[in-house]
Amino acid sequence: MDEITEYITEIIRNPIDNGMLFPAVLLSFFILLLLIWLLSRDIRLWYWKVNKQLRTLESIDKKLDDLGEGLSGRLPPAAEQGEIEEFAAVIAIENESQKENRVRKIYNEEELDALIRE
């Protein structure tokens, strides 16, 4: 442990003679560059209008949520589970009755060709 302490102490006392000046300066430069980059975040965001874009996207998201609630007004958001099942049953019955009311025509080849040409 004493050898490590002596080595570190020697590096700190005399960085020029042991060749540690360049790595120390380089490390300091990168730390300073990182600090400047972190502190200039607000300026970068202002320049690229990120805050304005976020506010716009949040506004659009809120408007879409409001619009979605308005379109899905068939059921209130706090509907009971029984009401949802009843609503689903009514829709299923309506779909079945619509299927029964549809008349399907079977076309032959000439009629299909005529429809395609039209």
FIKOLZA-1660 file (N, C-alpha, C; in steps of 0.1 Angstrom, whole numbers, plus 5000, padded with zeros to 4 digits):
% residues 118
   i   px   py   pz ch aa at
   1 5008 4988 5000  A  M  N
   1 5000 5000 5000  A  M CA
   1 5009 5013 5000  A  M  C
   2 5020 5012 5007  A  D  N
   2 5029 5023 5008  A  D CA
   2 5035 5026 4994  A  D  C
   3 5038 5016 4986  A  E  N
   3 5043 5018 4973  A  E CA
   3 5034 5025 4964  A  E  C
   4 5021 5022 4965  A  I  N
   4 5011 5029 4956  A  I CA
   4 5010 5043 4961  A  I  C
   5 5010 5046 4974  A  T  N
   5 5009 5059 4979  A  T CA
   5 5021 5067 4974  A  T  C
   6 5033 5061 4975  A  E  N
   6 5045 5069 4971  A  E CA
   6 5045 5072 4956  A  E  C
   7 5040 5062 4948  A  Y  N
   7 5039 5064 4933  A  Y CA
   7 5029 5075 4930  A  Y  C
   8 5018 5075 4936  A  I  N
   8 5008 5086 4933  A  I CA
   8 5014 5099 4938  A  I  C
   9 5020 5100 4949  A  T  N
   9 5026 5112 4955  A  T CA
   9 5036 5117 4945  A  T  C
  10 5045 5109 4940  A  E  N
  10 5055 5113 4930  A  E CA
  10 5049 5118 4918  A  E  C
  11 5038 5112 4913  A  I  N
  11 5032 5117 4900  A  I CA
  11 5026 5131 4903  A  I  C
  12 5020 5133 4914  A  I  N
  12 5014 5146 4917  A  I CA
  12 5025 5157 4919  A  I  C
  13 5036 5153 4926  A  R  N
  13 5047 5163 4929  A  R CA
  13 5055 5167 4916  A  R  C
  14 5057 5157 4908  A  N  N
  14 5066 5160 4896  A  N CA
  14 5060 5153 4883  A  N  C
  15 5050 5160 4878  A  P  N
  15 5043 5154 4866  A  P CA
  15 5051 5155 4853  A  P  C
  16 5060 5165 4852  A  I  N
  16 5068 5167 4840  A  I CA
  16 5078 5157 4838  A  I  C
  17 5086 5153 4848  A  D  N
  17 5097 5144 4847  A  D CA
  17 5092 5130 4844  A  D  C
  18 5081 5126 4850  A  N  N
  18 5077 5112 4848  A  N CA
  18 5067 5110 4836  A  N  C
  19 5065 5120 4828  A  G  N
  19 5057 5118 4815  A  G CA
  19 5042 5118 4817  A  G  C
  20 5037 5123 4828  A  M  N
  20 5023 5123 4831  A  M CA
  20 5017 5137 4828  A  M  C
  21 5024 5146 4823  A  L  N
  21 5018 5160 4821  A  L CA
  21 5008 5159 4810  A  L  C
  22 5012 5153 4798  A  F  N
  22 5002 5153 4787  A  F CA
  22 4989 5145 4790  A  F  C
  23 4990 5133 4796  A  P  N
  23 4977 5127 4800  A  P CA
  23 4969 5135 4810  A  P  C
  24 4975 5142 4819  A  A  N
  24 4968 5150 4829  A  A CA
  24 4961 5162 4822  A  A  C
  25 4968 5168 4813  A  V  N
  25 4963 5180 4806  A  V CA
  25 4951 5175 4797  A  V  C
  26 4953 5164 4790  A  L  N
  26 4943 5158 4782  A  L CA
  26 4930 5155 4790  A  L  C
  27 4932 5148 4801  A  L  N
  27 4921 5145 4810  A  L CA
  27 4913 5158 4815  A  L  C
  28 4921 5168 4818  A  S  N
  28 4915 5180 4823  A  S CA
  28 4908 5187 4812  A  S  C
  29 4913 5186 4800  A  F  N
  29 4906 5192 4788  A  F CA
  29 4893 5185 4785  A  F  C
  30 4893 5172 4786  A  F  N
  30 4880 5165 4784  A  F CA
  30 4870 5168 4795  A  F  C
  31 4874 5169 4807  A  I  N
  31 4865 5172 4818  A  I CA
  31 4860 5186 4816  A  I  C
  32 4868 5195 4812  A  L  N
  32 4863 5209 4810  A  L CA
  32 4854 5210 4798  A  L  C
  33 4857 5202 4788  A  L  N
  33 4848 5202 4776  A  L CA
  33 4834 5196 4780  A  L  C
  34 4834 5185 4788  A  L  N
  34 4822 5179 4792  A  L CA
  34 4814 5189 4801  A  L  C
  35 4820 5196 4810  A  L  N
  35 4814 5206 4818  A  L CA
  35 4807 5217 4810  A  L  C
  36 4815 5222 4800  A  I  N
  36 4809 5232 4791  A  I CA
  36 4797 5227 4783  A  I  C
  37 4798 5215 4779  A  W  N
  37 4787 5209 4771  A  W CA
  37 4775 5208 4780  A  W  C
  38 4776 5203 4792  A  L  N
  38 4765 5202 4801  A  L CA
  38 4759 5215 4805  A  L  C
  39 4767 5225 4807  A  L  N
  39 4762 5238 4811  A  L CA
  39 4756 5246 4800  A  L  C
  40 4759 5243 4787  A  S  N
  40 4754 5250 4776  A  S CA
  40 4741 5243 4770  A  S  C
  41 4736 5234 4778  A  R  N
  41 4724 5226 4773  A  R CA
  41 4712 5235 4770  A  R  C
  42 4709 5245 4779  A  D  N
  42 4698 5254 4777  A  D CA
  42 4700 5262 4764  A  D  C
  43 4712 5266 4761  A  I  N
  43 4714 5274 4749  A  I CA
  43 4712 5265 4737  A  I  C
  44 4717 5253 4737  A  R  N
  44 4715 5244 4726  A  R CA
  44 4700 5241 4724  A  R  C
  45 4693 5238 4735  A  L  N
  45 4679 5236 4733  A  L CA
  45 4671 5248 4728  A  L  C
  46 4675 5260 4733  A  W  N
  46 4669 5272 4728  A  W CA
  46 4671 5274 4713  A  W  C
  47 4684 5271 4708  A  Y  N
  47 4687 5273 4694  A  Y CA
  47 4679 5263 4686  A  Y  C
  48 4678 5251 4689  A  W  N
  48 4671 5241 4681  A  W CA
  48 4656 5241 4684  A  W  C
  49 4651 5250 4692  A  K  N
  49 4637 5252 4695  A  K CA
  49 4630 5239 4701  A  K  C
  50 4638 5232 4709  A  V  N
  50 4633 5219 4714  A  V CA
  50 4622 5222 4724  A  V  C
  51 4623 5232 4733  A  N  N
  51 4613 5234 4743  A  N CA
  51 4599 5238 4736  A  N  C
  52 4600 5246 4725  A  K  N
  52 4588 5250 4718  A  K CA
  52 4582 5238 4711  A  K  C
  53 4590 5229 4705  A  Q  N
  53 4585 5217 4699  A  Q CA
  53 4578 5208 4709  A  Q  C
  54 4584 5207 4721  A  L  N
  54 4578 5198 4732  A  L CA
  54 4565 5204 4736  A  L  C
  55 4564 5217 4738  A  R  N
  55 4551 5223 4741  A  R CA
  55 4541 5221 4730  A  R  C
  56 4545 5222 4718  A  T  N
  56 4535 5220 4707  A  T CA
  56 4531 5205 4707  A  T  C
  57 4540 5196 4708  A  L  N
  57 4536 5182 4708  A  L CA
  57 4527 5178 4720  A  L  C
  58 4530 5184 4732  A  E  N
  58 4521 5182 4743  A  E CA
  58 4507 5187 4741  A  E  C
  59 4506 5199 4734  A  S  N
  59 4493 5205 4731  A  S CA
  59 4486 5196 4721  A  S  C
  60 4493 5191 4711  A  I  N
  60 4486 5182 4701  A  I CA
  60 4481 5169 4708  A  I  C
  61 4490 5164 4717  A  D  N
  61 4486 5152 4725  A  D CA
  61 4473 5154 4733  A  D  C
  62 4473 5166 4740  A  K  N
  62 4461 5169 4748  A  K CA
  62 4449 5170 4739  A  K  C
  63 4450 5177 4728  A  K  N
  63 4439 5179 4719  A  K CA
  63 4434 5165 4713  A  K  C
  64 4443 5156 4710  A  L  N
  64 4439 5143 4705  A  L CA
  64 4432 5135 4716  A  L  C
  65 4437 5136 4728  A  D  N
  65 4430 5129 4739  A  D CA
  65 4416 5135 4741  A  D  C
  66 4414 5148 4740  A  D  N
  66 4401 5154 4741  A  D CA
  66 4392 5149 4730  A  D  C
  67 4398 5149 4718  A  L  N
  67 4390 5145 4706  A  L CA
  67 4386 5130 4707  A  L  C
  68 4395 5122 4712  A  G  N
  68 4393 5107 4714  A  G CA
  68 4382 5105 4724  A  G  C
  69 4381 5113 4734  A  E  N
  69 4371 5112 4744  A  E CA
  69 4357 5116 4738  A  E  C
  70 4357 5126 4730  A  G  N
  70 4345 5130 4723  A  G CA
  70 4340 5120 4713  A  G  C
  71 4349 5113 4706  A  L  N
  71 4345 5104 4696  A  L CA
  71 4340 5091 4702  A  L  C
  72 4345 5087 4714  A  S  N
  72 4341 5075 4720  A  S CA
  72 4331 5078 4731  A  S  C
  73 4321 5087 4728  A  G  N
  73 4311 5091 4737  A  G CA
  73 4300 5080 4739  A  G  C
  74 4301 5069 4732  A  R  N
  74 4291 5059 4734  A  R CA
  74 4291 5053 4748  A  R  C
  75 4302 5052 4754  A  L  N
  75 4304 5047 4768  A  L CA
  75 4311 5057 4776  A  L  C
  76 4307 5060 4788  A  P  N
  76 4314 5069 4797  A  P CA
  76 4327 5061 4801  A  P  C
  77 4338 5068 4804  A  P  N
  77 4350 5062 4808  A  P CA
  77 4349 5053 4820  A  P  C
  78 4340 5057 4829  A  A  N
  78 4339 5050 4842  A  A CA
  78 4327 5040 4842  A  A  C
  79 4324 5034 4830  A  A  N
  79 4313 5025 4829  A  A CA
  79 4316 5012 4837  A  A  C
  80 4305 5006 4842  A  E  N
  80 4306 4994 4849  A  E CA
  80 4310 4982 4840  A  E  C
  81 4315 4971 4845  A  Q  N
  81 4319 4960 4836  A  Q CA
  81 4306 4954 4830  A  Q  C
  82 4295 4954 4838  A  G  N
  82 4282 4948 4833  A  G CA
  82 4277 4956 4822  A  G  C
  83 4278 4970 4822  A  E  N
  83 4274 4978 4812  A  E CA
  83 4282 4976 4799  A  E  C
  84 4295 4974 4800  A  I  N
  84 4303 4971 4789  A  I CA
  84 4299 4958 4782  A  I  C
  85 4296 4948 4790  A  E  N
  85 4292 4935 4784  A  E CA
  85 4279 4936 4778  A  E  C
  86 4270 4944 4784  A  E  N
  86 4256 4946 4778  A  E CA
  86 4258 4954 4765  A  E  C
  87 4266 4964 4764  A  F  N
  87 4268 4971 4752  A  F CA
  87 4274 4963 4741  A  F  C
  88 4283 4954 4745  A  A  N
  88 4290 4945 4735  A  A CA
  88 4279 4935 4730  A  A  C
  89 4270 4931 4738  A  A  N
  89 4260 4921 4734  A  A CA
  89 4250 4928 4724  A  A  C
  90 4247 4941 4727  A  V  N
  90 4238 4948 4718  A  V CA
  90 4244 4950 4704  A  V  C
  91 4257 4953 4704  A  I  N
  91 4264 4955 4691  A  I CA
  91 4265 4942 4684  A  I  C
  92 4267 4931 4691  A  A  N
  92 4267 4918 4684  A  A CA
  92 4254 4915 4678  A  A  C
  93 4243 4918 4685  A  I  N
  93 4230 4915 4679  A  I CA
  93 4227 4924 4667  A  I  C
  94 4231 4936 4668  A  E  N
  94 4230 4945 4656  A  E CA
  94 4238 4940 4644  A  E  C
  95 4250 4936 4647  A  N  N
  95 4258 4930 4636  A  N CA
  95 4252 4918 4629  A  N  C
  96 4246 4909 4638  A  E  N
  96 4240 4897 4632  A  E CA
  96 4228 4901 4624  A  E  C
  97 4220 4910 4629  A  S  N
  97 4208 4914 4621  A  S CA
  97 4211 4921 4608  A  S  C
  98 4222 4928 4608  A  Q  N
  98 4227 4934 4595  A  Q CA
  98 4232 4924 4586  A  Q  C
  99 4238 4914 4591  A  K  N
  99 4243 4903 4582  A  K CA
  99 4231 4895 4576  A  K  C
 100 4221 4893 4584  A  E  N
 100 4209 4886 4579  A  E CA
 100 4202 4894 4568  A  E  C
 101 4202 4907 4569  A  N  N
 101 4194 4916 4560  A  N CA
 101 4202 4917 4547  A  N  C
 102 4214 4915 4546  A  R  N
 102 4222 4916 4534  A  R CA
 102 4218 4905 4524  A  R  C
 103 4217 4908 4512  A  V  N
 103 4214 4898 4502  A  V CA
 103 4227 4897 4493  A  V  C
 104 4232 4886 4492  A  R  N
 104 4244 4884 4484  A  R CA
 104 4241 4879 4471  A  R  C
 105 4246 4886 4461  A  K  N
 105 4244 4882 4447  A  K CA
 105 4256 4874 4442  A  K  C
 106 4253 4863 4436  A  I  N
 106 4264 4856 4430  A  I CA
 106 4265 4859 4415  A  I  C
 107 4277 4864 4411  A  Y  N
 107 4279 4869 4397  A  Y CA
 107 4285 4857 4389  A  Y  C
 108 4281 4857 4377  A  N  N
 108 4288 4848 4368  A  N CA
 108 4299 4855 4361  A  N  C
 109 4306 4848 4352  A  E  N
 109 4319 4853 4346  A  E CA
 109 4316 4865 4337  A  E  C
 110 4305 4865 4330  A  E  N
 110 4303 4877 4321  A  E CA
 110 4299 4889 4329  A  E  C
 111 4291 4887 4340  A  E  N
 111 4288 4899 4348  A  E CA
 111 4300 4905 4355  A  E  C
 112 4309 4896 4359  A  L  N
 112 4322 4901 4365  A  L CA
 112 4330 4909 4355  A  L  C
 113 4331 4904 4343  A  D  N
 113 4338 4911 4333  A  D CA
 113 4332 4925 4330  A  D  C
 114 4319 4925 4329  A  A  N
 114 4312 4938 4327  A  A CA
 114 4314 4947 4338  A  A  C
 115 4314 4943 4351  A  L  N
 115 4317 4951 4362  A  L CA
 115 4331 4957 4362  A  L  C
 116 4340 4948 4358  A  I  N
 116 4354 4952 4358  A  I CA
 116 4356 4963 4347  A  I  C
 117 4350 4962 4336  A  R  N
 117 4351 4971 4325  A  R CA
 117 4346 4985 4329  A  R  C
 118 4335 4985 4337  A  E  N
 118 4329 4997 4341  A  E CA
 118 4338 5005 4350  A  E  C
% end
